[in-house]
Amino acid sequence: MEHEDRFVDIEIKLGHMEDLVDSLNTTVYQQARRIDQLEAMVNKLGEHLRTLREAGQQNPPNERPPHY
């Protein structure tokens, strides 16, 4: 009987561990997707900053418009 109880306890623990692994896998997958989204956003912001910088070199920001 003692061995049966030990096996039941091990099976219960194994079931909990499988659930935990599944939960962790889901979390890691969601975090990887979010990281991909954030990297794409950072790349777009970098491109936007480069565009602004290039536009700023053509028209200096402190230059008065011609109608002044």
PyMOL Python script that loads the backbone (N, CA, C, O; Angstrom):
from pymol import cmd

cmd.read_pdbstr("""\
ATOM      1  N   MET A   1       0.822  -1.193   0.000  1.00  0.00           N
ATOM      2  CA  MET A   1       0.000   0.000   0.000  1.00  0.00           C
ATOM      3  C   MET A   1       0.866   1.258   0.000  1.00  0.00           C
ATOM      4  O   MET A   1       0.527   2.258  -0.632  1.00  0.00           O
ATOM      5  N   GLU A   2       1.973   1.195   0.706  1.00  0.00           N
ATOM      6  CA  GLU A   2       2.853   2.357   0.813  1.00  0.00           C
ATOM      7  C   GLU A   2       3.394   2.757  -0.549  1.00  0.00           C
ATOM      8  O   GLU A   2       3.486   3.945  -0.858  1.00  0.00           O
ATOM      9  N   HIS A   3       3.753   1.766  -1.370  1.00  0.00           N
ATOM     10  CA  HIS A   3       4.280   2.050  -2.703  1.00  0.00           C
ATOM     11  C   HIS A   3       3.209   2.684  -3.596  1.00  0.00           C
ATOM     12  O   HIS A   3       3.503   3.575  -4.392  1.00  0.00           O
ATOM     13  N   GLU A   4       1.970   2.216  -3.456  1.00  0.00           N
ATOM     14  CA  GLU A   4       0.879   2.787  -4.250  1.00  0.00           C
ATOM     15  C   GLU A   4       0.685   4.252  -3.913  1.00  0.00           C
ATOM     16  O   GLU A   4       0.501   5.079  -4.806  1.00  0.00           O
ATOM     17  N   ASP A   5       0.725   4.578  -2.625  1.00  0.00           N
ATOM     18  CA  ASP A   5       0.559   5.974  -2.202  1.00  0.00           C
ATOM     19  C   ASP A   5       1.686   6.842  -2.759  1.00  0.00           C
ATOM     20  O   ASP A   5       1.457   7.972  -3.190  1.00  0.00           O
ATOM     21  N   ARG A   6       2.887   6.307  -2.743  1.00  0.00           N
ATOM     22  CA  ARG A   6       4.017   7.061  -3.280  1.00  0.00           C
ATOM     23  C   ARG A   6       3.854   7.290  -4.772  1.00  0.00           C
ATOM     24  O   ARG A   6       4.129   8.382  -5.270  1.00  0.00           O
ATOM     25  N   PHE A   7       3.404   6.258  -5.492  1.00  0.00           N
ATOM     26  CA  PHE A   7       3.191   6.411  -6.930  1.00  0.00           C
ATOM     27  C   PHE A   7       2.091   7.432  -7.224  1.00  0.00           C
ATOM     28  O   PHE A   7       2.213   8.235  -8.149  1.00  0.00           O
ATOM     29  N   VAL A   8       1.028   7.398  -6.439  1.00  0.00           N
ATOM     30  CA  VAL A   8      -0.060   8.368  -6.622  1.00  0.00           C
ATOM     31  C   VAL A   8       0.464   9.775  -6.376  1.00  0.00           C
ATOM     32  O   VAL A   8       0.158  10.687  -7.144  1.00  0.00           O
ATOM     33  N   ASP A   9       1.243   9.967  -5.325  1.00  0.00           N
ATOM     34  CA  ASP A   9       1.824  11.283  -5.031  1.00  0.00           C
ATOM     35  C   ASP A   9       2.728  11.751  -6.180  1.00  0.00           C
ATOM     36  O   ASP A   9       2.685  12.915  -6.578  1.00  0.00           O
ATOM     37  N   ILE A  10       3.533  10.845  -6.699  1.00  0.00           N
ATOM     38  CA  ILE A  10       4.434  11.186  -7.809  1.00  0.00           C
ATOM     39  C   ILE A  10       3.621  11.555  -9.052  1.00  0.00           C
ATOM     40  O   ILE A  10       3.955  12.509  -9.754  1.00  0.00           O
ATOM     41  N   GLU A  11       2.559  10.801  -9.322  1.00  0.00           N
ATOM     42  CA  GLU A  11       1.721  11.109 -10.482  1.00  0.00           C
ATOM     43  C   GLU A  11       1.036  12.465 -10.324  1.00  0.00           C
ATOM     44  O   GLU A  11       0.922  13.219 -11.290  1.00  0.00           O
ATOM     45  N   ILE A  12       0.590  12.771  -9.132  1.00  0.00           N
ATOM     46  CA  ILE A  12      -0.039  14.075  -8.875  1.00  0.00           C
ATOM     47  C   ILE A  12       0.973  15.193  -9.086  1.00  0.00           C
ATOM     48  O   ILE A  12       0.677  16.194  -9.738  1.00  0.00           O
ATOM     49  N   LYS A  13       2.173  15.018  -8.530  1.00  0.00           N
ATOM     50  CA  LYS A  13       3.219  16.036  -8.700  1.00  0.00           C
ATOM     51  C   LYS A  13       3.588  16.190 -10.174  1.00  0.00           C
ATOM     52  O   LYS A  13       3.787  17.307 -10.653  1.00  0.00           O
ATOM     53  N   LEU A  14       3.680  15.073 -10.891  1.00  0.00           N
ATOM     54  CA  LEU A  14       4.002  15.113 -12.307  1.00  0.00           C
ATOM     55  C   LEU A  14       2.922  15.872 -13.086  1.00  0.00           C
ATOM     56  O   LEU A  14       3.236  16.650 -13.986  1.00  0.00           O
ATOM     57  N   GLY A  15       1.678  15.650 -12.744  1.00  0.00           N
ATOM     58  CA  GLY A  15       0.572  16.370 -13.387  1.00  0.00           C
ATOM     59  C   GLY A  15       0.672  17.869 -13.150  1.00  0.00           C
ATOM     60  O   GLY A  15       0.466  18.662 -14.069  1.00  0.00           O
ATOM     61  N   HIS A  16       0.989  18.258 -11.920  1.00  0.00           N
ATOM     62  CA  HIS A  16       1.164  19.677 -11.601  1.00  0.00           C
ATOM     63  C   HIS A  16       2.354  20.261 -12.366  1.00  0.00           C
ATOM     64  O   HIS A  16       2.292  21.387 -12.859  1.00  0.00           O
ATOM     65  N   MET A  17       3.419  19.498 -12.458  1.00  0.00           N
ATOM     66  CA  MET A  17       4.600  19.978 -13.179  1.00  0.00           C
ATOM     67  C   MET A  17       4.308  20.141 -14.669  1.00  0.00           C
ATOM     68  O   MET A  17       4.778  21.097 -15.286  1.00  0.00           O
ATOM     69  N   GLU A  18       3.548  19.233 -15.248  1.00  0.00           N
ATOM     70  CA  GLU A  18       3.176  19.359 -16.658  1.00  0.00           C
ATOM     71  C   GLU A  18       2.337  20.615 -16.884  1.00  0.00           C
ATOM     72  O   GLU A  18       2.533  21.334 -17.864  1.00  0.00           O
ATOM     73  N   ASP A  19       1.406  20.871 -15.974  1.00  0.00           N
ATOM     74  CA  ASP A  19       0.599  22.094 -16.074  1.00  0.00           C
ATOM     75  C   ASP A  19       1.478  23.335 -15.969  1.00  0.00           C
ATOM     76  O   ASP A  19       1.288  24.303 -16.705  1.00  0.00           O
ATOM     77  N   LEU A  20       2.433  23.304 -15.059  1.00  0.00           N
ATOM     78  CA  LEU A  20       3.337  24.437 -14.884  1.00  0.00           C
ATOM     79  C   LEU A  20       4.192  24.673 -16.125  1.00  0.00           C
ATOM     80  O   LEU A  20       4.382  25.814 -16.547  1.00  0.00           O
ATOM     81  N   VAL A  21       4.702  23.598 -16.703  1.00  0.00           N
ATOM     82  CA  VAL A  21       5.517  23.712 -17.918  1.00  0.00           C
ATOM     83  C   VAL A  21       4.675  24.288 -19.055  1.00  0.00           C
ATOM     84  O   VAL A  21       5.149  25.152 -19.793  1.00  0.00           O
ATOM     85  N   ASP A  22       3.442  23.825 -19.206  1.00  0.00           N
ATOM     86  CA  ASP A  22       2.557  24.366 -20.238  1.00  0.00           C
ATOM     87  C   ASP A  22       2.308  25.858 -20.012  1.00  0.00           C
ATOM     88  O   ASP A  22       2.327  26.649 -20.955  1.00  0.00           O
ATOM     89  N   SER A  23       2.078  26.224 -18.775  1.00  0.00           N
ATOM     90  CA  SER A  23       1.844  27.629 -18.445  1.00  0.00           C
ATOM     91  C   SER A  23       3.082  28.482 -18.736  1.00  0.00           C
ATOM     92  O   SER A  23       2.974  29.576 -19.288  1.00  0.00           O
ATOM     93  N   LEU A  24       4.244  27.977 -18.363  1.00  0.00           N
ATOM     94  CA  LEU A  24       5.488  28.700 -18.631  1.00  0.00           C
ATOM     95  C   LEU A  24       5.755  28.817 -20.129  1.00  0.00           C
ATOM     96  O   LEU A  24       6.208  29.863 -20.594  1.00  0.00           O
ATOM     97  N   ASN A  25       5.482  27.766 -20.884  1.00  0.00           N
ATOM     98  CA  ASN A  25       5.652  27.823 -22.336  1.00  0.00           C
ATOM     99  C   ASN A  25       4.748  28.885 -22.950  1.00  0.00           C
ATOM    100  O   ASN A  25       5.173  29.627 -23.836  1.00  0.00           O
ATOM    101  N   THR A  26       3.521  28.961 -22.491  1.00  0.00           N
ATOM    102  CA  THR A  26       2.593  29.983 -22.983  1.00  0.00           C
ATOM    103  C   THR A  26       3.114  31.377 -22.662  1.00  0.00           C
ATOM    104  O   THR A  26       3.068  32.271 -23.506  1.00  0.00           O
ATOM    105  N   THR A  27       3.607  31.560 -21.450  1.00  0.00           N
ATOM    106  CA  THR A  27       4.138  32.862 -21.040  1.00  0.00           C
ATOM    107  C   THR A  27       5.350  33.238 -21.878  1.00  0.00           C
ATOM    108  O   THR A  27       5.461  34.378 -22.330  1.00  0.00           O
ATOM    109  N   VAL A  28       6.247  32.309 -22.087  1.00  0.00           N
ATOM    110  CA  VAL A  28       7.449  32.582 -22.893  1.00  0.00           C
ATOM    111  C   VAL A  28       7.055  32.924 -24.320  1.00  0.00           C
ATOM    112  O   VAL A  28       7.630  33.837 -24.913  1.00  0.00           O
ATOM    113  N   TYR A  29       6.095  32.216 -24.880  1.00  0.00           N
ATOM    114  CA  TYR A  29       5.635  32.494 -26.241  1.00  0.00           C
ATOM    115  C   TYR A  29       5.047  33.907 -26.330  1.00  0.00           C
ATOM    116  O   TYR A  29       5.362  34.655 -27.256  1.00  0.00           O
ATOM    117  N   GLN A  30       4.201  34.266 -25.374  1.00  0.00           N
ATOM    118  CA  GLN A  30       3.592  35.599 -25.373  1.00  0.00           C
ATOM    119  C   GLN A  30       4.659  36.682 -25.215  1.00  0.00           C
ATOM    120  O   GLN A  30       4.587  37.718 -25.875  1.00  0.00           O
ATOM    121  N   GLN A  31       5.626  36.459 -24.366  1.00  0.00           N
ATOM    122  CA  GLN A  31       6.689  37.439 -24.175  1.00  0.00           C
ATOM    123  C   GLN A  31       7.545  37.569 -25.432  1.00  0.00           C
ATOM    124  O   GLN A  31       7.966  38.674 -25.772  1.00  0.00           O
ATOM    125  N   ALA A  32       7.806  36.477 -26.118  1.00  0.00           N
ATOM    126  CA  ALA A  32       8.589  36.532 -27.353  1.00  0.00           C
ATOM    127  C   ALA A  32       7.842  37.332 -28.419  1.00  0.00           C
ATOM    128  O   ALA A  32       8.449  38.118 -29.146  1.00  0.00           O
ATOM    129  N   ARG A  33       6.533  37.136 -28.510  1.00  0.00           N
ATOM    130  CA  ARG A  33       5.741  37.918 -29.472  1.00  0.00           C
ATOM    131  C   ARG A  33       5.782  39.399 -29.121  1.00  0.00           C
ATOM    132  O   ARG A  33       5.911  40.243 -30.008  1.00  0.00           O
ATOM    133  N   ARG A  34       5.674  39.722 -27.833  1.00  0.00           N
ATOM    134  CA  ARG A  34       5.702  41.126 -27.408  1.00  0.00           C
ATOM    135  C   ARG A  34       7.080  41.738 -27.688  1.00  0.00           C
ATOM    136  O   ARG A  34       7.173  42.888 -28.119  1.00  0.00           O
ATOM    137  N   ILE A  35       8.127  40.983 -27.449  1.00  0.00           N
ATOM    138  CA  ILE A  35       9.484  41.468 -27.743  1.00  0.00           C
ATOM    139  C   ILE A  35       9.613  41.758 -29.236  1.00  0.00           C
ATOM    140  O   ILE A  35      10.189  42.774 -29.625  1.00  0.00           O
ATOM    141  N   ASP A  36       9.080  40.870 -30.070  1.00  0.00           N
ATOM    142  CA  ASP A  36       9.115  41.108 -31.517  1.00  0.00           C
ATOM    143  C   ASP A  36       8.377  42.390 -31.876  1.00  0.00           C
ATOM    144  O   ASP A  36       8.848  43.169 -32.706  1.00  0.00           O
ATOM    145  N   GLN A  37       7.218  42.614 -31.252  1.00  0.00           N
ATOM    146  CA  GLN A  37       6.455  43.836 -31.510  1.00  0.00           C
ATOM    147  C   GLN A  37       7.245  45.071 -31.082  1.00  0.00           C
ATOM    148  O   GLN A  37       7.299  46.063 -31.808  1.00  0.00           O
ATOM    149  N   LEU A  38       7.850  45.006 -29.916  1.00  0.00           N
ATOM    150  CA  LEU A  38       8.613  46.142 -29.411  1.00  0.00           C
ATOM    151  C   LEU A  38       9.841  46.420 -30.273  1.00  0.00           C
ATOM    152  O   LEU A  38      10.184  47.579 -30.508  1.00  0.00           O
ATOM    153  N   GLU A  39      10.502  45.368 -30.743  1.00  0.00           N
ATOM    154  CA  GLU A  39      11.654  45.558 -31.633  1.00  0.00           C
ATOM    155  C   GLU A  39      11.222  46.225 -32.929  1.00  0.00           C
ATOM    156  O   GLU A  39      11.918  47.104 -33.437  1.00  0.00           O
ATOM    157  N   ALA A  40      10.077  45.814 -33.468  1.00  0.00           N
ATOM    158  CA  ALA A  40       9.572  46.437 -34.694  1.00  0.00           C
ATOM    159  C   ALA A  40       9.263  47.908 -34.443  1.00  0.00           C
ATOM    160  O   ALA A  40       9.535  48.759 -35.290  1.00  0.00           O
ATOM    161  N   MET A  41       8.692  48.205 -33.272  1.00  0.00           N
ATOM    162  CA  MET A  41       8.370  49.589 -32.927  1.00  0.00           C
ATOM    163  C   MET A  41       9.643  50.428 -32.795  1.00  0.00           C
ATOM    164  O   MET A  41       9.690  51.565 -33.265  1.00  0.00           O
ATOM    165  N   VAL A  42      10.644  49.887 -32.175  1.00  0.00           N
ATOM    166  CA  VAL A  42      11.921  50.601 -32.021  1.00  0.00           C
ATOM    167  C   VAL A  42      12.547  50.855 -33.393  1.00  0.00           C
ATOM    168  O   VAL A  42      13.083  51.936 -33.637  1.00  0.00           O
ATOM    169  N   ASN A  43      12.485  49.873 -34.282  1.00  0.00           N
ATOM    170  CA  ASN A  43      13.019  50.056 -35.629  1.00  0.00           C
ATOM    171  C   ASN A  43      12.285  51.166 -36.366  1.00  0.00           C
ATOM    172  O   ASN A  43      12.913  51.984 -37.037  1.00  0.00           O
ATOM    173  N   LYS A  44      10.955  51.203 -36.250  1.00  0.00           N
ATOM    174  CA  LYS A  44      10.180  52.258 -36.898  1.00  0.00           C
ATOM    175  C   LYS A  44      10.528  53.622 -36.318  1.00  0.00           C
ATOM    176  O   LYS A  44      10.657  54.600 -37.055  1.00  0.00           O
ATOM    177  N   LEU A  45      10.679  53.688 -35.004  1.00  0.00           N
ATOM    178  CA  LEU A  45      11.055  54.953 -34.376  1.00  0.00           C
ATOM    179  C   LEU A  45      12.439  55.397 -34.836  1.00  0.00           C
ATOM    180  O   LEU A  45      12.665  56.585 -35.070  1.00  0.00           O
ATOM    181  N   GLY A  46      13.354  54.461 -34.965  1.00  0.00           N
ATOM    182  CA  GLY A  46      14.686  54.790 -35.449  1.00  0.00           C
ATOM    183  C   GLY A  46      14.640  55.340 -36.866  1.00  0.00           C
ATOM    184  O   GLY A  46      15.320  56.314 -37.189  1.00  0.00           O
ATOM    185  N   GLU A  47      13.826  54.702 -37.714  1.00  0.00           N
ATOM    186  CA  GLU A  47      13.678  55.194 -39.082  1.00  0.00           C
ATOM    187  C   GLU A  47      13.065  56.597 -39.087  1.00  0.00           C
ATOM    188  O   GLU A  47      13.479  57.467 -39.853  1.00  0.00           O
ATOM    189  N   HIS A  48      12.078  56.796 -38.222  1.00  0.00           N
ATOM    190  CA  HIS A  48      11.431  58.104 -38.132  1.00  0.00           C
ATOM    191  C   HIS A  48      12.431  59.174 -37.676  1.00  0.00           C
ATOM    192  O   HIS A  48      12.445  60.278 -38.221  1.00  0.00           O
ATOM    193  N   LEU A  49      13.248  58.859 -36.700  1.00  0.00           N
ATOM    194  CA  LEU A  49      14.258  59.810 -36.228  1.00  0.00           C
ATOM    195  C   LEU A  49      15.271  60.128 -37.319  1.00  0.00           C
ATOM    196  O   LEU A  49      15.668  61.282 -37.479  1.00  0.00           O
ATOM    197  N   ARG A  50      15.694  59.113 -38.072  1.00  0.00           N
ATOM    198  CA  ARG A  50      16.622  59.359 -39.180  1.00  0.00           C
ATOM    199  C   ARG A  50      15.995  60.279 -40.220  1.00  0.00           C
ATOM    200  O   ARG A  50      16.655  61.176 -40.745  1.00  0.00           O
ATOM    201  N   THR A  51      14.727  60.053 -40.512  1.00  0.00           N
ATOM    202  CA  THR A  51      14.020  60.898 -41.466  1.00  0.00           C
ATOM    203  C   THR A  51      13.942  62.331 -40.956  1.00  0.00           C
ATOM    204  O   THR A  51      14.176  63.273 -41.713  1.00  0.00           O
ATOM    205  N   LEU A  52      13.616  62.502 -39.681  1.00  0.00           N
ATOM    206  CA  LEU A  52      13.547  63.838 -39.104  1.00  0.00           C
ATOM    207  C   LEU A  52      14.916  64.513 -39.114  1.00  0.00           C
ATOM    208  O   LEU A  52      15.025  65.707 -39.395  1.00  0.00           O
ATOM    209  N   ARG A  53      15.941  63.754 -38.812  1.00  0.00           N
ATOM    210  CA  ARG A  53      17.297  64.303 -38.792  1.00  0.00           C
ATOM    211  C   ARG A  53      17.704  64.759 -40.183  1.00  0.00           C
ATOM    212  O   ARG A  53      18.279  65.834 -40.355  1.00  0.00           O
ATOM    213  N   GLU A  54      17.398  63.924 -41.181  1.00  0.00           N
ATOM    214  CA  GLU A  54      17.724  64.292 -42.552  1.00  0.00           C
ATOM    215  C   GLU A  54      16.937  65.526 -42.991  1.00  0.00           C
ATOM    216  O   GLU A  54      17.482  66.394 -43.673  1.00  0.00           O
ATOM    217  N   ALA A  55      15.689  65.610 -42.616  1.00  0.00           N
ATOM    218  CA  ALA A  55      14.872  66.779 -42.957  1.00  0.00           C
ATOM    219  C   ALA A  55      15.389  68.013 -42.228  1.00  0.00           C
ATOM    220  O   ALA A  55      15.355  69.117 -42.771  1.00  0.00           O
ATOM    221  N   GLY A  56      15.859  67.833 -41.019  1.00  0.00           N
ATOM    222  CA  GLY A  56      16.398  68.947 -40.236  1.00  0.00           C
ATOM    223  C   GLY A  56      17.684  69.478 -40.821  1.00  0.00           C
ATOM    224  O   GLY A  56      17.976  70.664 -40.669  1.00  0.00           O
ATOM    225  N   GLN A  57      18.450  68.658 -41.473  1.00  0.00           N
ATOM    226  CA  GLN A  57      19.690  69.109 -42.102  1.00  0.00           C
ATOM    227  C   GLN A  57      19.378  69.963 -43.327  1.00  0.00           C
ATOM    228  O   GLN A  57      20.148  70.853 -43.686  1.00  0.00           O
ATOM    229  N   GLN A  58      18.264  69.689 -43.953  1.00  0.00           N
ATOM    230  CA  GLN A  58      17.888  70.464 -45.130  1.00  0.00           C
ATOM    231  C   GLN A  58      17.288  71.816 -44.725  1.00  0.00           C
ATOM    232  O   GLN A  58      17.549  72.827 -45.378  1.00  0.00           O
ATOM    233  N   ASN A  59      16.497  71.841 -43.670  1.00  0.00           N
ATOM    234  CA  ASN A  59      15.869  73.064 -43.178  1.00  0.00           C
ATOM    235  C   ASN A  59      16.239  73.231 -41.703  1.00  0.00           C
ATOM    236  O   ASN A  59      15.620  72.597 -40.849  1.00  0.00           O
ATOM    237  N   PRO A  60      17.210  74.049 -41.390  1.00  0.00           N
ATOM    238  CA  PRO A  60      17.595  74.205 -39.986  1.00  0.00           C
ATOM    239  C   PRO A  60      16.405  74.639 -39.131  1.00  0.00           C
ATOM    240  O   PRO A  60      15.630  75.499 -39.548  1.00  0.00           O
ATOM    241  N   PRO A  61      16.252  74.057 -37.942  1.00  0.00           N
ATOM    242  CA  PRO A  61      15.065  74.324 -37.124  1.00  0.00           C
ATOM    243  C   PRO A  61      14.997  75.764 -36.606  1.00  0.00           C
ATOM    244  O   PRO A  61      13.898  76.238 -36.315  1.00  0.00           O
ATOM    245  N   ASN A  62      16.111  76.475 -36.478  1.00  0.00           N
ATOM    246  CA  ASN A  62      16.088  77.834 -35.935  1.00  0.00           C
ATOM    247  C   ASN A  62      16.014  78.903 -37.021  1.00  0.00           C
ATOM    248  O   ASN A  62      16.027  80.095 -36.717  1.00  0.00           O
ATOM    249  N   GLU A  63      15.938  78.499 -38.248  1.00  0.00           N
ATOM    250  CA  GLU A  63      15.874  79.453 -39.341  1.00  0.00           C
ATOM    251  C   GLU A  63      14.488  80.083 -39.400  1.00  0.00           C
ATOM    252  O   GLU A  63      13.473  79.388 -39.348  1.00  0.00           O
ATOM    253  N   ARG A  64      14.460  81.429 -39.512  1.00  0.00           N
ATOM    254  CA  ARG A  64      13.172  82.120 -39.602  1.00  0.00           C
ATOM    255  C   ARG A  64      12.580  81.924 -40.996  1.00  0.00           C
ATOM    256  O   ARG A  64      13.298  81.930 -41.997  1.00  0.00           O
ATOM    257  N   PRO A  65      11.280  81.754 -41.042  1.00  0.00           N
ATOM    258  CA  PRO A  65      10.620  81.653 -42.337  1.00  0.00           C
ATOM    259  C   PRO A  65      10.811  82.957 -43.127  1.00  0.00           C
ATOM    260  O   PRO A  65      11.028  84.009 -42.527  1.00  0.00           O
ATOM    261  N   PRO A  66      10.734  82.900 -44.433  1.00  0.00           N
ATOM    262  CA  PRO A  66      11.020  84.067 -45.258  1.00  0.00           C
ATOM    263  C   PRO A  66      10.054  85.243 -45.047  1.00  0.00           C
ATOM    264  O   PRO A  66      10.414  86.376 -45.366  1.00  0.00           O
ATOM    265  N   HIS A  67       8.863  85.019 -44.530  1.00  0.00           N
ATOM    266  CA  HIS A  67       7.913  86.129 -44.375  1.00  0.00           C
ATOM    267  C   HIS A  67       8.175  87.002 -43.153  1.00  0.00           C
ATOM    268  O   HIS A  67       7.424  87.951 -42.924  1.00  0.00           O
ATOM    269  N   TYR A  68       9.215  86.722 -42.351  1.00  0.00           N
ATOM    270  CA  TYR A  68       9.519  87.574 -41.194  1.00  0.00           C
ATOM    271  C   TYR A  68      10.400  88.706 -41.582  1.00  0.00           C
ATOM    272  O   TYR A  68      10.760  89.526 -40.737  1.00  0.00           O
TER     273      TYR A  68
END
""", "prot")
cmd.dss("prot")
cmd.show_as("cartoon", "prot")
cmd.util.cbc("prot")
cmd.orient("prot")
